Amino acid sequence: MHTASATPVTETKIIMSDPTALGVFGLAMVTFVAASSKMGWTSGTVYIIPWALFLGSIAQVWASSIDFKKNNYFGAIVLGAYGLFWIAVAMHWAISLGWLGAVGDKADPRQLGVACIGYFIFSLFIMIAAFEANKVFAAILVMINVLLPSLALSIFGVDTPFFTKVAAYSELSISLLGFYCAGAVFLNSYFGRPLLPLGKPFGFIRKGPLLVPATDIHRIEPVAGAAKK
């Protein structure tokens, strides 16, 4: 009887840098440019579309994909969700401007307000997790949860001047907090020590042990069995 010889297995580990600074910078940039329109510093949405597509969406979605590979659950979901949001918003603006053809009389821009309510609901869950990440992330999520319903109400025509102003200041706050967060993550990661504080988690909810996916269990078990031998 022939015994199969053990084939040596070589593992290649790819180390990827933390993409958080780039993703948050993308969010900060697009909200800064968008806030300039709501604040009355600039006008229109035509030239906001490139920033929404490349910084608000591509930068965040790319950072999300890296976080998925690094098993950074919070960053992967948050950056991915808001990156996709800005793609949809940019498409909404482009369609309303007639870039994809004439807009029919059946088009209803209030559907963007409905989408903002949907994102507001999901952002409430994200905010709970952000409280246990750091204080800057928590502050950004609080402001996002002020921005989204304010945008929705202004789109629905509910006291539009007031809620547009609330949306403007909350969006500006998100951008400024985002710039600080991106800069702090970048410098802290580059120098390998905390230069700029992000604030400790609030500690309201204690985290439990991470659940290992079933696919990972099957992959790990043979190695554990081999170690026992």
C-alpha positions in Angstrom: 0.0 0.0 0.0 1.4 3.4 -1.0 1.1 6.2 1.4 0.6 9.6 -0.2 3.3 11.9 0.8 2.3 15.2 2.4 2.5 18.0 -0.1 4.0 21.1 1.5 1.5 24.0 1.5 2.8 27.6 1.1 0.7 30.4 2.4 1.0 33.9 1.0 -0.3 36.6 3.3 -1.1 39.9 1.7 -0.9 42.8 4.1 -3.1 45.7 3.2 -3.0 49.2 4.7 -6.0 50.6 6.5 -8.2 52.4 3.9 -10.3 54.3 6.5 -8.5 57.6 6.0 -9.2 57.6 2.2 -12.8 56.5 2.6 -13.6 59.1 5.3 -11.8 61.8 3.2 -14.1 60.9 0.3 -17.1 61.5 2.5 -15.7 64.7 3.9 -15.0 66.1 0.4 -18.3 65.4 -1.1 -20.3 66.7 1.9 -18.1 69.8 1.9 -18.8 70.6 -1.7 -22.5 69.7 -1.3 -22.8 71.9 1.8 -21.3 74.8 -0.1 -24.5 74.8 -2.3 -26.9 74.5 0.6 -25.1 77.2 2.5 -25.4 79.5 -0.5 -21.6 79.8 -1.2 -22.1 78.1 -4.6 -25.1 77.2 -6.6 -26.5 74.2 -8.5 -25.6 70.5 -8.5 -23.9 70.1 -11.9 -20.4 70.4 -10.7 -21.1 68.5 -7.5 -21.7 65.3 -9.5 -18.0 64.5 -10.2 -17.2 64.8 -6.5 -20.2 62.7 -5.6 -19.1 60.0 -8.1 -15.3 59.9 -7.5 -14.9 61.0 -3.9 -18.3 60.2 -2.3 -18.8 56.9 -4.1 -15.7 55.3 -5.7 -13.3 56.3 -2.8 -15.7 54.9 -0.2 -16.7 51.8 -2.1 -13.0 51.0 -2.8 -12.2 51.5 0.9 -15.1 49.3 1.8 -13.8 46.5 -0.4 -10.4 46.6 1.3 -12.1 46.6 4.8 -14.1 43.4 3.8 -10.7 41.7 3.0 -9.3 42.9 6.3 -12.4 41.7 8.2 -13.1 45.2 9.4 -16.8 44.8 9.6 -17.7 48.3 10.7 -15.7 50.1 8.0 -16.8 47.7 5.3 -20.5 48.1 5.9 -20.4 51.9 6.7 -18.2 53.0 3.9 -19.9 50.7 1.4 -23.4 51.8 2.4 -22.6 55.6 2.1 -20.5 55.1 -1.0 -23.5 53.5 -2.8 -25.7 56.3 -1.5 -23.6 58.9 -3.3 -23.7 56.9 -6.5 -27.5 57.0 -6.4 -27.6 60.7 -5.5 -25.3 61.5 -8.4 -27.5 59.5 -10.7 -30.6 61.3 -9.4 -29.0 64.7 -10.1 -27.8 63.6 -13.6 -31.3 62.4 -14.5 -33.0 65.5 -13.2 -30.6 67.6 -15.3 -31.5 65.6 -18.4 -28.1 64.0 -18.9 -29.7 60.7 -19.7 -32.5 62.1 -21.8 -35.7 64.1 -21.3 -37.3 63.6 -17.9 -41.0 62.6 -18.3 -43.9 64.2 -16.4 -44.2 61.1 -14.3 -40.8 61.6 -12.6 -41.2 62.3 -8.9 -38.2 63.9 -7.1 -39.7 63.1 -3.8 -38.5 59.5 -4.2 -35.1 60.9 -3.1 -36.7 62.0 0.1 -38.0 58.4 0.6 -34.5 57.1 0.1 -33.2 59.5 2.7 -35.7 58.2 5.2 -34.5 54.6 4.4 -30.9 55.6 4.9 -31.9 57.4 8.1 -33.4 54.2 9.5 -30.3 52.2 8.7 -28.0 55.0 10.0 -29.6 54.7 13.4 -28.2 51.2 13.7 -24.8 52.3 12.4 -24.9 55.1 15.0 -25.2 52.6 17.8 -22.1 50.8 16.6 -20.3 54.1 16.1 -20.7 54.9 19.8 -18.5 51.9 20.5 -15.9 52.8 17.8 -14.7 56.2 18.8 -16.2 59.6 19.7 -15.5 61.3 16.3 -17.2 58.5 14.4 -20.1 58.8 16.8 -20.3 62.6 16.2 -20.3 62.0 12.4 -23.1 59.5 12.6 -25.2 61.8 14.9 -24.9 64.6 12.3 -25.7 62.2 9.5 -28.9 61.3 11.4 -29.7 65.0 11.5 -28.9 65.5 7.8 -31.0 62.7 6.3 -34.4 63.5 7.8 -33.8 67.2 7.2 -33.1 66.5 3.6 -36.2 64.3 3.3 -38.5 66.9 4.9 -37.1 69.7 2.7 -37.7 67.5 -0.4 -41.2 66.7 0.8 -41.9 70.5 1.1 -42.2 70.6 4.9 -40.9 74.0 6.0 -38.3 73.8 3.2 -36.3 77.0 4.1 -35.8 75.8 7.8 -35.0 72.2 7.0 -32.7 73.1 4.2 -30.7 75.3 6.6 -30.6 72.4 9.2 -29.4 70.1 6.4 -26.7 72.7 5.4 -25.2 73.1 8.8 -25.3 69.3 9.6 -23.7 68.5 6.3 -21.0 71.1 6.9 -20.4 69.6 10.4 -20.1 66.1 8.8 -17.4 67.4 6.4 -15.4 69.2 9.0 -15.5 66.2 11.4 -14.7 63.9 8.4 -11.6 66.0 7.5 -10.4 65.8 11.1 -11.1 62.0 11.3 -9.3 61.3 8.0 -6.3 63.4 9.0 -6.1 61.8 12.5 -6.4 58.2 11.1 -3.7 59.0 8.5 -1.2 60.5 10.9 -1.9 58.0 13.7 -1.4 55.1 11.2 1.7 56.6 9.6 3.5 57.3 12.8 2.3 54.2 14.6 1.1 56.1 17.6 -1.8 58.4 18.5 -1.0 62.0 17.5 -4.5 63.2 17.2 -7.2 61.8 19.5 -10.4 60.2 18.1 -11.9 59.7 21.6 -12.4 56.4 23.3 -15.7 54.4 22.8 -18.5 55.3 25.1 -18.8 51.8 26.5 -22.6 51.7 26.5 -22.8 48.2 25.0 -20.2 45.5 25.7 -19.0 43.6 22.6 -19.3 39.8 22.6 -16.9 37.4 21.0 -16.9 37.4 17.2 -18.7 34.5 15.6 -16.6 32.5 13.2 -18.4 31.9 9.9 -19.1 28.2 9.1 -16.8 28.3 6.1 -13.9 29.4 8.4 -14.7 26.6 10.9 -14.4 23.9 8.2 -11.2 25.5 7.0 -9.7 25.6 10.6 -10.8 22.2 11.9 -8.4 20.0 9.8 -5.5 22.2 11.0 -6.5 21.8 14.6 -6.8 18.1 14.2 -3.4 17.9 12.7 -1.9 19.8 15.6 -3.3 17.2 18.0 -1.5 14.4 16.2 
